[in-house]
Amino acid sequence: MVGDPIIATAMLDRLLHHSRIFNLKGDSCRLKEKQMSKQKQKD
């Protein structure tokens, strides 16, 4: 989107400087629902 990786890195650095970053683990509820709806359509 930005086009220049150096500028993109600098922008992210400024945005994330005082942020708290946390990783979410586990399956996505949205993807589970999508898979269930596809399976229902097959039945």
N, C-alpha and C positions, 0 to 999 in steps of 0.2 A: 504494500500500500504506500509506503513512504518512498521506496525506490532506492534509497541509499542506506546500506546496512550500518554505517557509522552514525548517521543522523538518527536512525531508528534505535540504536543502542543508547545513544545519548538521551533521547526522549524517554525511553523506558527507565533509564537510570534516574532521571528526575522524578518520574511518576512513582517509582518504587522506593525511593530513598527513605521515606518515613512510613512506609506501608508495612503491614504485617502479612506475611505470605504463609498460607497453609495449604496442604495438599489434601484433597478429598479422595478417599479410597473406597472402592466398592463399585457395584454395578449401578448404572444410570437407570433411574425409574422411567425416564422418557424412552430409553431404548427397550426396556422390558415391555412397556405398554405397546410399543411398535411391533415387537416380535409377537406378542399375544394377539394383536389385531390381525397380523398376517396369518397366524395359525388358525384363527377363527374363520377367516375368509376361505381357507383351504377346506375346512370342514363343511 
